[in-house]
Amino acid sequence: MTFFDRAKEFESFDFEGYFNRITDNDVRLAIEKDRPGIFDFLTLISPRAENHIEEMAQKAREMTLRHFGRIIQLFAPLYISDFCTNRCTYCGFNTRNRLERKKLSAREIDTQARIIKKSGIRHILVLTGEDPVNSPVSYLEEAVGILSKHFASTGLEVYPVDEQDYRRLVQAGADSLTVYQEVYDRRIYQNVHPGGRKADFQYRLSTPERACRAGFRSVNIGALFGLAPVRKEAFFTGLHAGYLQTEYPSVEISVSLPRMRKAAGCAAPDHPLDDRTLVQFMTALRLFLPKAGITVSTREPAFLRDRLVHLGATRLSAGSKTEVGGYAEQDKSETPQFEITDKRSVDEVEEMIRQNGYQPVFKDWEPLQVSP
């Protein structure tokens, strides 16, 4: 069985009917369980559970401290190319958007790396648009090789590839992969991905499994909230993460809860996710998956990120730039993939974490050096 098979089991599930039957006592029982099941998780993300967010938050904090301590790991994203063949209706890199595309050279990647490293960051996430012609796997290999000389951890958020290509990237020095399904509803997925490689729903859905088999140390997944009804998307995100944890126990599975943000030429979200419900989903995920990492990016505003430190977040981006070459003023492109909301520097985010009683960590992993 693949996750595609597992997800199909719930495609015709009556979510609204289930939500309407939930009582306050059902929610309390789900919160109290040491090992909540998938239907307990569904109960915790229900409208009824909104009345119990405080209890969920208290337990989520307790579970996070138990499994992660007072540690918040910091990282920075680095966009190296915005060439893209996709027509995603919500993304500034949409191939139909008229913008001057850019791809960093090896020298420019090294320059960006040196600037980011001076900020203290030691974990980097490499991002590109989805264009295997302008950004082939060989280009990604070269970028990973350069960045691995500067950073303890090099992660990727690039177009999905086959398992053998992921193995090449792991061999080059990449240790983590982030891939968002964007939306788990197949009908909506096709509507918002009308063309390009990304239009293949099943290939994208199976990407985390290929990455786990290829040898990545860590795999991060998520849905982009705003494209489809949010509670169903939260459910499938948790279902997916739980499946990966069970099938690939040696891989660290983490989850992100990104919300749609303003991007060039893109419409507003059809299904907005408010702050309170975001908190509900995060705490529910922590109760359901106590050992999963939870990443919160600079898409979210500063005041909210400050509070999420206490509610399950284990990883924050800091000092982020979403333009290609954005860390060097003379090199950056004019069009970011989306507009960031928390524009604080790395030092400011570090200080915020300390003021909240947590320890910012710039380096928590390094590849084993094997002597020839």
VEXTILUM-137380 format. One record per residue (C-alpha): residue number from 1; x, y, z. Coordinates in pm, whole numbers. Each point is the difference from the previous one (the first is absolute). Example, Ala and Ser with C-alpha at 12.3 -4.5 7.8 and 13.67 -1.06 7.14 Angstrom:
2
NODE  pos  X  Y  Z
NODE  1  1230  -450  780
NODE  2  137  344  -66
END
This chain:
372
NODE  pos  X  Y  Z
NODE  1  0  0  0
NODE  2  115  354  -80
NODE  3  -133  318  152
NODE  4  -203  51  -317
NODE  5  -189  -319  91
NODE  6  -39  111  362
NODE  7  -131  343  -100
NODE  8  -256  -152  -240
NODE  9  -163  -172  299
NODE  10  -115  342  121
NODE  11  -88  168  -329
NODE  12  -371  -65  44
NODE  13  -1  29  379
NODE  14  -279  217  141
NODE  15  210  254  191
NODE  16  -289  236  68
NODE  17  -216  -281  133
NODE  18  281  -113  230
NODE  19  61  353  126
NODE  20  -370  50  72
NODE  21  -7  -308  228
NODE  22  295  105  217
NODE  23  -75  101  358
NODE  24  210  193  251
NODE  25  55  -326  186
NODE  26  142  -159  -318
NODE  27  251  283  -21
NODE  28  101  -36  365
NODE  29  54  -372  -42
NODE  30  216  59  -310
NODE  31  213  253  188
NODE  32  50  -237  293
NODE  33  120  -294  -211
NODE  34  371  -83  12
NODE  35  -9  -127  -357
NODE  36  -280  163  -197
NODE  37  -109  -183  -314
NODE  38  -89  148  -335
NODE  39  -364  57  98
NODE  40  111  164  324
NODE  41  207  234  -215
NODE  42  -305  71  -215
NODE  43  -190  79  319
NODE  44  274  241  112
NODE  45  -15  200  -325
NODE  46  -380  17  0
NODE  47  -203  319  53
NODE  48  -112  -139  337
NODE  49  361  -16  120
NODE  50  30  378  -38
NODE  51  -156  14  348
NODE  52  298  -192  138
NODE  53  300  172  -155
NODE  54  136  102  341
NODE  55  8  -360  123
NODE  56  152  -113  -330
NODE  57  263  272  21
NODE  58  101  -96  353
NODE  59  47  -363  -94
NODE  60  174  87  -328
NODE  61  252  210  193
NODE  62  55  -285  245
NODE  63  51  -252  -282
NODE  64  240  228  -188
NODE  65  213  58  310
NODE  66  5  -373  67
NODE  67  123  -96  -346
NODE  68  197  307  -114
NODE  69  88  194  313
NODE  70  31  379  -24
NODE  71  170  -13  -338
NODE  72  -93  200  -311
NODE  73  212  -70  -307
NODE  74  59  287  -243
NODE  75  49  -15  -376
NODE  76  -9  228  -303
NODE  77  -139  -56  -351
NODE  78  213  70  -306
NODE  79  -174  40  -337
NODE  80  245  -81  -280
NODE  81  -232  -3  -304
NODE  82  -352  117  -85
NODE  83  -34  -163  -342
NODE  84  -319  -208  6
NODE  85  -212  -199  -243
NODE  86  -306  -22  225
NODE  87  -317  208  -14
NODE  88  -90  -7  371
NODE  89  -268  261  49
NODE  90  127  102  345
NODE  91  374  41  -63
NODE  92  207  296  -113
NODE  93  225  -234  -202
NODE  94  -292  -98  -229
NODE  95  145  -47  -350
NODE  96  -260  238  -145
NODE  97  104  286  228
NODE  98  206  251  -191
NODE  99  314  42  204
NODE  100  372  -1  -55
NODE  101  110  -350  97
NODE  102  330  -58  173
NODE  103  227  -290  86
NODE  104  304  37  223
NODE  105  341  -108  -124
NODE  106  231  -213  214
NODE  107  189  314  102
NODE  108  -321  182  93
NODE  109  -117  -297  208
NODE  110  330  7  187
NODE  111  -38  376  58
NODE  112  -351  -44  138
NODE  113  123  -281  225
NODE  114  273  216  149
NODE  115  -244  283  75
NODE  116  -250  -235  167
NODE  117  272  -174  198
NODE  118  110  333  151
NODE  119  -345  28  160
NODE  120  69  -315  202
NODE  121  -229  -229  -200
NODE  122  137  -353  -45
NODE  123  -305  -174  -151
NODE  124  -94  105  -353
NODE  125  -304  -87  -216
NODE  126  55  21  -377
NODE  127  -300  92  -216
NODE  128  -64  20  -373
NODE  129  -290  28  -237
NODE  130  -102  -324  -170
NODE  131  198  -1  -323
NODE  132  229  -301  -55
NODE  133  141  152  -321
NODE  134  125  325  153
NODE  135  67  -159  340
NODE  136  93  -363  -77
NODE  137  101  -248  269
NODE  138  364  64  -91
NODE  139  -50  369  89
NODE  140  -157  -98  331
NODE  141  291  -235  69
NODE  142  246  281  -61
NODE  143  -195  236  227
NODE  144  -17  -258  279
NODE  145  373  -62  -29
NODE  146  75  372  38
NODE  147  -240  54  289
NODE  148  111  -312  189
NODE  149  340  165  40
NODE  150  -162  286  192
NODE  151  -287  -158  192
NODE  152  -47  -293  235
NODE  153  -327  -93  -169
NODE  154  -117  57  -357
NODE  155  -367  -60  -68
NODE  156  -189  11  -329
NODE  157  -338  136  -104
NODE  158  13  -61  -373
NODE  159  -205  -174  -270
NODE  160  -78  -370  65
NODE  161  236  -248  -167
NODE  162  33  -377  -23
NODE  163  157  -200  280
NODE  164  335  -45  -177
NODE  165  34  377  -42
NODE  166  -75  53  368
NODE  167  279  -247  74
NODE  168  237  214  -209
NODE  169  -96  307  203
NODE  170  46  -182  330
NODE  171  341  -115  -119
NODE  172  84  362  -85
NODE  173  -72  104  359
NODE  174  -372  77  31
NODE  175  -147  -144  320
NODE  176  -361  123  11
NODE  177  -286  54  -242
NODE  178  -304  227  27
NODE  179  -287  -70  -237
NODE  180  -350  139  38
NODE  181  -286  -185  -159
NODE  182  -156  349  -12
NODE  183  -352  -145  1
NODE  184  -122  -354  69
NODE  185  -340  40  -166
NODE  186  56  -151  -348
NODE  187  -266  208  -174
NODE  188  128  326  139
NODE  189  358  -111  -64
NODE  190  -73  -30  -371
NODE  191  -175  338  -6
NODE  192  292  189  156
NODE  193  265  -193  -195
NODE  194  -133  26  -358
NODE  195  335  -65  -168
NODE  196  361  -101  50
NODE  197  170  -293  173
NODE  198  -183  79  321
NODE  199  -335  -94  -156
NODE  200  74  -368  77
NODE  201  -173  -39  336
NODE  202  107  -356  74
NODE  203  368  54  -87
NODE  204  19  295  237
NODE  205  -188  -185  275
NODE  206  253  -285  -11
NODE  207  301  234  11
NODE  208  60  -25  378
NODE  209  8  -379  -28
NODE  210  264  13  -275
NODE  211  202  241  213
NODE  212  -18  -226  305
NODE  213  118  -300  -203
NODE  214  281  206  -154
NODE  215  165  63  336
NODE  216  -97  350  112
NODE  217  43  42  374
NODE  218  -307  223  28
NODE  219  -314  59  -208
NODE  220  -236  294  56
NODE  221  -354  5  -145
NODE  222  -305  222  8
NODE  223  -303  147  -173
NODE  224  -26  361  -114
NODE  225  -300  125  193
NODE  226  -235  218  -198
NODE  227  -52  -222  -303
NODE  228  -256  -246  142
NODE  229  -223  -45  307
NODE  230  248  31  284
NODE  231  -113  -275  237
NODE  232  15  -269  -265
NODE  233  344  122  -107
NODE  234  121  -9  360
NODE  235  -132  -354  32
NODE  236  180  -127  -309
NODE  237  320  174  111
NODE  238  -10  -185  332
NODE  239  -99  -326  -171
NODE  240  295  37  -240
NODE  241  254  78  272
NODE  242  -122  -289  214
NODE  243  25  -237  -296
NODE  244  359  105  -71
NODE  245  102  -36  365
NODE  246  -136  -354  4
NODE  247  144  -111  -334
NODE  248  340  173  34
NODE  249  85  5  371
NODE  250  366  88  -61
NODE  251  -93  329  -171
NODE  252  -84  314  200
NODE  253  -342  112  -121
NODE  254  -104  361  53
NODE  255  -300  209  -96
NODE  256  -57  358  -112
NODE  257  -329  191  -1
NODE  258  64  274  -259
NODE  259  -278  242  -85
NODE  260  -42  171  -335
NODE  261  163  341  -14
NODE  262  -10  276  -258
NODE  263  191  -84  -318
NODE  264  33  172  -337
NODE  265  -294  -65  -232
NODE  266  -182  -231  241
NODE  267  -349  -3  145
NODE  268  -91  12  369
NODE  269  -63  -333  178
NODE  270  -343  -158  -43
NODE  271  20  -166  342
NODE  272  191  228  238
NODE  273  138  -143  324
NODE  274  -28  234  299
NODE  275  255  18  282
NODE  276  -215  -178  258
NODE  277  -64  -299  -226
NODE  278  368  -14  -93
NODE  279  82  -31  370
NODE  280  -263  -272  33
NODE  281  153  -198  -288
NODE  282  352  35  135
NODE  283  -91  -117  348
NODE  284  -207  -286  -141
NODE  285  297  -112  -210
NODE  286  225  8  306
NODE  287  -240  -219  197
NODE  288  -39  -243  -291
NODE  289  367  -6  -103
NODE  290  202  88  313
NODE  291  337  -77  -163
NODE  292  -56  191  -324
NODE  293  181  327  -60
NODE  294  -216  303  -77
NODE  295  143  277  -219
NODE  296  -132  357  0
NODE  297  132  227  -275
NODE  298  14  376  -40
NODE  299  -332  -19  -187
NODE  300  -146  47  349
NODE  301  4  336  183
NODE  302  246  63  280
NODE  303  -259  20  279
NODE  304  -140  -341  -92
NODE  305  338  -170  -43
NODE  306  96  126  347
NODE  307  -297  -185  148
NODE  308  37  -316  -208
NODE  309  339  -58  161
NODE  310  -196  -116  306
NODE  311  -257  -211  -187
NODE  312  195  -261  -194
NODE  313  230  181  -243
NODE  314  349  -153  -14
NODE  315  150  175  -303
NODE  316  -13  362  -119
NODE  317  138  173  -306
NODE  318  172  331  69
NODE  319  123  296  -203
NODE  320  -170  -149  -305
NODE  321  15  129  -357
NODE  322  -232  -151  -262
NODE  323  156  163  -307
NODE  324  269  -179  -198
NODE  325  330  134  130
NODE  326  -186  199  264
NODE  327  280  10  256
NODE  328  223  217  -222
NODE  329  -174  322  -101
NODE  330  172  19  -340
NODE  331  -93  -359  -91
NODE  332  -363  -39  104
NODE  333  -286  -36  -245
NODE  334  -295  240  5
NODE  335  -271  -261  57
NODE  336  -14  -216  315
NODE  337  -196  -325  3
NODE  338  -220  152  271
NODE  339  24  288  244
NODE  340  143  -81  342
NODE  341  -176  135  310
NODE  342  257  -33  278
NODE  343  287  216  -125
NODE  344  214  -14  313
NODE  345  371  -73  -25
NODE  346  160  -321  122
NODE  347  126  181  309
NODE  348  -348  130  79
NODE  349  -159  -345  -35
NODE  350  276  -149  215
NODE  351  -66  258  271
NODE  352  -376  -62  -15
NODE  353  55  -373  56
NODE  354  225  67  300
NODE  355  -249  246  150
NODE  356  -265  -272  -20
NODE  357  217  -233  206
NODE  358  117  -221  -285
NODE  359  341  -70  -153
NODE  360  62  92  -364
NODE  361  210  -267  -171
NODE  362  191  76  -317
NODE  363  154  -344  -44
NODE  364  -146  -324  129
NODE  365  128  -249  -255
NODE  366  307  -61  -211
NODE  367  68  -279  -249
NODE  368  234  -276  111
NODE  369  341  37  -157
NODE  370  117  -342  -112
NODE  371  372  -46  -53
NODE  372  103  -161  -331
END
